[in-house]
Amino acid sequence: MKNKIENRYVWLNGKIVNLQDAKINVLSPTSQFGANVFEGIRCYWNEEEQQLYAFRLDDHLNRLQNSIKLFKMDCKYTKGDMKNAFIDVIKAEEYKENIAVRQTVFLDGFGSWSSKENVGMFIAPVPKGMPSKEYNSNGLNCCISSWRRISDQNLSPRIKCGANYINSRMAQLEAWDNGYDCAIFMNDIGKISEGPGSCLFIVRDNKLITPSISSSILESITRDTIIKIAEKIGLELEEREVERTELYMCDEAFLCGSAMEITPVFSVDKYLINEGKQGKITKKLHEEYLNIVTGKTGDSKWLTKIY
């Protein structure tokens, strides 16, 4: 990047501006009520090819469009607009490194929590480094949260909206306060759901298992990627309900998402998993994942070139 991080370029409502000049109304619905939907999109730098690849950009934008629809926002931006703006702001800063990009559609103006109009959008790239310790770890010591995951019966996890993440905030702060790295949710019927901003996989008897979409989880793009990688390498996979004690007994476990990629779970509620080490299947999946996102496999169906 060519500017300091506090003065980097962001895209806001049709213009590329300095971050210091990117402002919204403090009384807007997004400020007061978390009335926004968003995507966190990763881009990976390939030094050999001198190319920056956005990973599954079209799929992220499709999900963003679905969130806009379910949130009932009167949004003027087309998918094409969103894609062009995404690429333009990255080029403006001349990133040649791994980055994370937050693309948020929000309700501005002087409306209320029920407003639909005055829709804005910002796109804010940042170098990969994350301040949160759950995103900078070789492995995680987790706990089952006392907070239950939101469900399709109250505030659907299918909508990737800012307000949903208060549920994740409560679970994650509880985990940190009790000396753990990360939380794992159960859903409202007591089955394992997901982490705060991440999906869960376990391994039992060389079989990969993940909670089903109906287990109160986000329709995760990273989760879908791992499922497809598992199919490619011939790994047996089940999408089904997972019990809490099954998590304690599993051979391997990991959380996954755009931010944390694939991060091993070393323990849950102080029950060690694989002696507190990364498992061989987890390692294989992570290696395959990194080869795909950096363009090293020659399979470009999920990659969008920025330059």
SULDAHU-V107805 format. One record per residue. RES is the residue in one letter. D_CENTER is the distance of its C-alpha to the mean C-alpha in Angstrom with 1 decimal. Layout:
BEGIN
RES | D_CENTER
RES | D_CENTER
END
This chain:
BEGIN
M | 22.8
K | 26.2
N | 25.8
K | 25.0
I | 21.5
E | 23.0
N | 24.8
R | 22.3
Y | 22.1
V | 19.7
W | 20.2
L | 21.4
N | 23.2
G | 24.7
K | 25.5
I | 24.3
V | 25.2
N | 25.2
L | 22.6
Q | 25.6
D | 26.7
A | 23.5
K | 24.5
I | 24.2
N | 26.5
V | 26.2
L | 27.5
S | 25.1
P | 23.2
T | 19.8
S | 21.4
Q | 23.3
F | 21.2
G | 17.6
A | 18.3
N | 15.5
V | 12.6
F | 9.9
E | 7.3
G | 5.6
I | 7.6
R | 9.1
C | 12.9
Y | 15.2
W | 18.8
N | 21.5
E | 24.5
E | 27.0
E | 26.3
Q | 25.7
Q | 22.8
L | 19.2
Y | 17.0
A | 14.0
F | 12.0
R | 12.2
L | 12.7
D | 14.9
D | 12.6
H | 9.9
L | 13.0
N | 14.5
R | 11.7
L | 12.2
Q | 15.9
N | 15.7
S | 14.1
I | 16.9
K | 19.4
L | 18.6
F | 18.6
K | 21.9
M | 21.6
D | 24.4
C | 22.4
K | 24.5
Y | 21.9
T | 21.9
K | 19.3
G | 21.7
D | 21.8
M | 18.1
K | 18.1
N | 21.2
A | 20.1
F | 16.9
I | 19.3
D | 22.0
V | 20.3
I | 19.1
K | 22.7
A | 24.2
E | 22.9
E | 23.7
Y | 20.7
K | 21.7
E | 19.1
N | 15.4
I | 13.4
A | 10.1
V | 10.6
R | 10.0
Q | 11.7
T | 13.0
V | 15.9
F | 18.0
L | 21.4
D | 23.9
G | 27.6
F | 29.6
G | 28.5
S | 27.6
W | 24.8
S | 26.1
S | 26.2
K | 25.0
E | 26.4
N | 26.1
V | 22.6
G | 21.3
M | 18.4
F | 17.2
I | 15.3
A | 14.9
P | 14.4
V | 14.7
P | 15.6
K | 13.1
G | 14.6
M | 12.7
P | 15.0
S | 13.5
K | 15.1
E | 12.5
Y | 10.8
N | 14.3
S | 16.0
N | 17.8
G | 17.5
L | 16.9
N | 19.5
C | 18.1
C | 19.9
I | 19.9
S | 19.4
S | 22.3
W | 20.0
R | 19.3
R | 16.1
I | 16.5
S | 17.8
D | 18.8
Q | 22.1
N | 21.1
L | 17.8
S | 15.8
P | 12.2
R | 12.4
I | 12.5
K | 9.3
C | 11.7
G | 12.3
A | 14.9
N | 12.9
Y | 11.3
I | 14.9
N | 14.9
S | 12.2
R | 14.3
M | 17.4
A | 16.4
Q | 15.0
L | 18.2
E | 20.3
A | 19.1
W | 19.8
D | 23.1
N | 24.1
G | 23.5
Y | 20.4
D | 17.3
C | 14.8
A | 15.3
I | 15.1
F | 15.8
M | 18.6
N | 19.0
D | 22.2
I | 24.3
G | 23.5
K | 21.5
I | 18.4
S | 15.2
E | 11.9
G | 10.7
P | 9.4
G | 5.6
S | 6.3
C | 8.9
L | 12.4
F | 15.0
I | 18.6
V | 21.6
R | 25.1
D | 28.1
N | 26.2
K | 24.3
L | 20.5
I | 19.6
T | 16.5
P | 16.6
S | 17.3
I | 15.5
S | 18.3
S | 17.3
S | 15.4
I | 11.9
L | 9.2
E | 10.3
S | 7.4
I | 8.0
T | 7.6
R | 9.9
D | 12.1
T | 12.5
I | 13.6
I | 15.9
K | 17.4
I | 17.9
A | 19.6
E | 21.9
K | 22.7
I | 23.9
G | 25.7
L | 23.8
E | 24.6
L | 21.7
E | 21.8
E | 19.5
R | 21.2
E | 21.6
V | 21.3
E | 23.7
R | 23.3
T | 26.2
E | 24.9
L | 22.0
Y | 24.7
M | 26.7
C | 24.2
D | 24.9
E | 21.4
A | 17.9
F | 14.4
L | 10.9
C | 8.1
G | 4.5
S | 4.2
A | 5.5
M | 7.8
E | 8.6
I | 11.3
T | 12.9
P | 16.1
V | 17.2
F | 20.7
S | 21.9
V | 21.3
D | 23.8
K | 25.8
Y | 26.3
L | 25.8
I | 24.0
N | 25.6
E | 27.6
G | 24.6
K | 23.8
Q | 21.3
G | 22.6
K | 23.8
I | 21.6
T | 18.4
K | 19.8
K | 20.8
L | 17.5
H | 15.8
E | 18.8
E | 18.5
Y | 14.9
L | 15.8
N | 18.9
I | 17.2
V | 14.6
T | 17.6
G | 20.0
K | 22.3
T | 22.8
G | 24.5
D | 22.3
S | 21.0
K | 19.9
W | 16.2
L | 17.0
T | 18.0
K | 20.5
I | 20.4
Y | 23.9
END
